[in-house]
Amino acid sequence: MTLAAALVARGEAVSRSLGPETYKTLLQFVLVVVLGGAVSLIYQATNRDADLRLLQAQREEERTLVIRETRQQYLRELIEQYHVVKRSRRMLRAHALTRPFGEPDIRVMIGKYDEFMQLILDAQLWLEGFNHLVQADGEVFPTEVGIVRSLKSVEGYVRSLIAEYESLMPTVRDDAEVAISAFPALAEFVGPYAESGSFRELFIHPMQAVLHHMRTLVLKEPSVPIP
C-alpha cells in the first residue's frame, strides 16, 4: 500500500524515468496486487469472524441441550421419588397394620414397617442430595426462594418419618407387633388423607409446587414465584 501511494505521489517523476507506458503498467500491477491482497485479507477476516460466531452458536446450542436434558432427567427422578413415598404410604397402610386404619387397637407389624420404610429412606436421601444440588447449581436450577422453601419442606417431612424409624427400630424385634400410638409420625402419614394435615401441607402441596417449577424450566416458560 505504501508503494502504491509513492507511485501515485511521484507519478510525474517516475513516468519520466520509466516512460509513460511502463509507469502505467507498473502502477496497475501494484494496485492489483495491493488491492487484491487487501480484499483477500478482509475476506479471510470476515470468514474467521463468521466461523467464530458459528462455533459460539453451536457451543451455546450444545450447552442449552445439556441443561435441558439434565432438567428432564431430574424431573423424571423427582416424580419417581414422589411416587415412591406415596406408594410406600399405601403399602404401609395395606400390609404393615393389623387392622384397617380407624379401627381400635391397631398395631404395626415391624417386619413390614421396616421393609417399606427402607424405600422411604432411599427417597429421603435422594431428596436431600437434590436439595443441595438445586441450591448449588443456579445455571441448571434457577430457583425462586419459594421453591427452595418447598423442597426443604418436602425433604424435612420425609426426614421426620425416618427420624422416628431410626429411633424405634433398635428397640423392637422384627417379628413384633407394636401399638400404632408408639408411631405418631407414621400414624399421621398413613391416616386418611383428609386428616393428614402435615402430609398434605408439608409434603403433597410443596412437592406439587416443586414439580410445577421443574416442568416450567423444562418447557422454558416464565416461572411464577411462590409467595
C-alpha positions in Angstrom: 0.0 0.0 0.0 2.9 2.4 0.7 4.5 1.6 -2.7 1.3 2.3 -4.5 1.0 5.7 -2.6 4.5 6.6 -3.6 4.0 5.8 -7.2 0.9 8.0 -7.3 2.5 10.9 -5.4 5.6 10.8 -7.5 3.9 9.8 -10.7 5.3 12.5 -13.0 8.9 11.8 -12.0 8.5 8.1 -12.3 6.8 8.4 -15.6 9.7 10.5 -17.0 12.2 8.0 -15.6 10.4 4.8 -16.8 8.3 6.1 -19.6 4.6 6.6 -19.6 3.6 3.0 -20.7 5.9 1.3 -18.3 4.7 3.6 -15.5 1.1 2.8 -16.2 1.8 -1.0 -16.3 3.8 -0.8 -13.0 1.1 1.2 -11.3 -1.7 -1.2 -12.5 0.3 -4.2 -11.3 1.0 -2.6 -7.9 -2.7 -1.6 -7.5 -3.9 -5.1 -8.4 -1.5 -6.8 -6.0 -2.1 -4.4 -3.2 -5.9 -4.1 -3.6 -6.2 -7.9 -4.2 -4.2 -8.6 -1.1 -6.3 -6.2 1.0 -9.5 -7.7 -0.3 -8.2 -11.2 0.4 -7.3 -10.2 4.0 -10.7 -8.7 4.5 -12.4 -11.8 3.2 -10.3 -14.1 5.4 -11.1 -11.9 8.4 -14.8 -11.9 7.6 -14.7 -15.7 7.3 -12.9 -16.1 10.6 -15.5 -13.9 12.3 -18.3 -15.9 10.7 -16.7 -19.2 11.8 -16.2 -17.9 15.3 -19.8 -16.8 15.6 -20.9 -20.2 14.2 -18.7 -22.1 16.7 -20.1 -19.9 19.6 -23.6 -20.6 18.4 -23.0 -24.3 18.3 -21.5 -24.3 21.8 -24.4 -22.4 23.1 -26.8 -24.8 21.5 -25.0 -27.7 23.0 -24.9 -26.1 26.4 -28.7 -25.4 26.2 -29.3 -29.0 25.2 -27.3 -30.4 28.1 -29.1 -28.2 30.6 -32.5 -29.2 29.2 -31.6 -32.9 29.3 -30.3 -32.5 32.8 -33.5 -30.8 33.9 -35.6 -33.5 32.2 -33.6 -36.3 34.0 -34.1 -34.7 37.4 -37.8 -34.1 36.8 -38.3 -37.7 36.0 -36.3 -38.8 39.1 -38.2 -36.3 41.3 -41.6 -37.7 40.0 -40.3 -41.2 40.8 -39.3 -40.3 44.4 -42.7 -38.7 44.8 -44.4 -41.9 43.7 -42.1 -44.0 45.9 -43.2 -42.1 49.0 -46.9 -42.2 48.1 -46.7 -45.9 47.1 -45.0 -46.7 50.4 -47.7 -44.9 52.3 -50.3 -47.1 50.7 -48.3 -50.3 51.2 -47.7 -49.5 54.8 -51.4 -49.0 55.3 -52.2 -52.2 53.5 -49.5 -54.6 54.8 -47.9 -53.2 58.0 -51.1 -52.6 60.1 -53.0 -55.4 61.8 -56.3 -53.6 61.3 -57.7 -51.1 58.8 -57.0 -47.5 59.8 -59.7 -46.1 62.1 -60.5 -49.3 63.9 -59.4 -49.8 67.6 -56.2 -51.5 68.8 -54.2 -51.1 65.6 -50.8 -52.5 65.8 -47.8 -52.1 63.5 -46.1 -55.3 62.2 -42.4 -54.3 62.5 -41.1 -56.6 59.7 -43.4 -54.9 57.1 -42.8 -51.5 58.6 -39.1 -51.9 58.2 -39.4 -53.1 54.6 -41.3 -50.1 53.4 -39.5 -47.6 55.5 -36.3 -48.6 53.8 -37.8 -47.4 50.5 -38.8 -44.1 52.1 -35.2 -43.8 53.5 -33.8 -44.1 49.9 -36.3 -41.4 48.8 -35.2 -39.1 51.7 -31.5 -39.5 50.8 -32.2 -38.6 47.2 -34.3 -35.6 48.1 -31.6 -34.4 50.5 -29.0 -34.6 47.7 -31.3 -32.9 45.2 -32.0 -30.1 47.7 -28.3 -29.4 47.9 -27.9 -29.6 44.1 -30.7 -27.1 43.4 -29.1 -24.6 45.8 -25.6 -25.1 44.4 -26.2 -25.0 40.6 -28.0 -21.8 39.7 -27.5 -22.3 36.0 -29.3 -25.6 35.7 -31.8 -24.8 38.5 -32.5 -21.1 38.6 -34.7 -21.1 41.7 -37.2 -18.9 43.4 -37.0 -18.6 47.2 -40.4 -20.3 47.4 -39.1 -23.3 45.5 -36.2 -23.8 47.9 -38.5 -23.5 50.8 -40.9 -26.0 49.3 -38.2 -28.5 48.6 -36.9 -28.2 52.2 -40.4 -28.8 53.4 -40.7 -32.0 51.4 -37.3 -33.4 52.5 -37.9 -32.3 56.1 -41.3 -34.1 56.2 -39.8 -37.4 54.9 -36.8 -36.9 57.3 -39.3 -36.8 60.3 -40.6 -40.2 59.3 -37.0 -41.5 59.1 -36.1 -40.0 62.5 -39.0 -41.9 64.1 -37.9 -45.1 62.3 -34.3 -44.8 63.4 -35.5 -44.1 67.0 -37.8 -47.1 67.3 -36.2 -49.9 65.2 -33.4 -50.6 67.7 -36.0 -51.1 70.5 -38.2 -53.8 68.8 -37.8 -57.2 67.2 -38.5 -57.8 63.5 -41.4 -60.2 64.3 -43.0 -57.8 66.9 -46.3 -56.0 66.7 -46.3 -52.6 68.4 -49.3 -50.3 69.1 -49.5 -47.6 66.5 -49.6 -45.0 69.3 -45.9 -45.5 69.5 -45.5 -44.2 65.9 -47.2 -40.7 65.9 -45.4 -39.6 62.7 -46.3 -42.9 61.0 -49.9 -42.7 62.2 -50.3 -39.2 60.7 -48.6 -40.4 57.5 -50.8 -43.4 56.8 -54.0 -42.0 58.1 -57.0 -40.8 56.0 -55.8 -38.0 53.6 -58.4 -35.5 54.9 -57.0 -36.0 58.4 -53.3 -36.0 57.5 -52.7 -32.2 57.7 -48.9 -32.5 57.9 -48.7 -34.9 55.0 -50.7 -32.5 52.8 -49.2 -29.2 53.9 -45.6 -30.3 54.3 -45.2 -32.9 51.6 -48.0 -33.0 48.9 -48.5 -29.3 48.3 -44.8 -28.3 48.4 -43.9 -31.3 46.2 -46.6 -30.2 43.6 -45.1 -26.7 43.6 -41.6 -28.1 43.0 -42.8 -30.3 40.2 -44.6 -27.4 38.6 -41.4 -25.3 38.8 -39.3 -28.1 37.2 -41.8 -28.6 34.4 -41.7 -24.9 33.8 -37.9 -24.9 33.5 -38.0 -27.9 31.1 -40.6 -26.1 28.9 -38.7 -22.8 29.2 -41.8 -20.9 30.3 -41.7 -18.0 32.8 -41.8 -19.2 36.4 -44.3 -17.7 38.8 -42.7 -17.0 42.2 -44.3 -18.8 45.1 -45.3 -16.5 47.9 
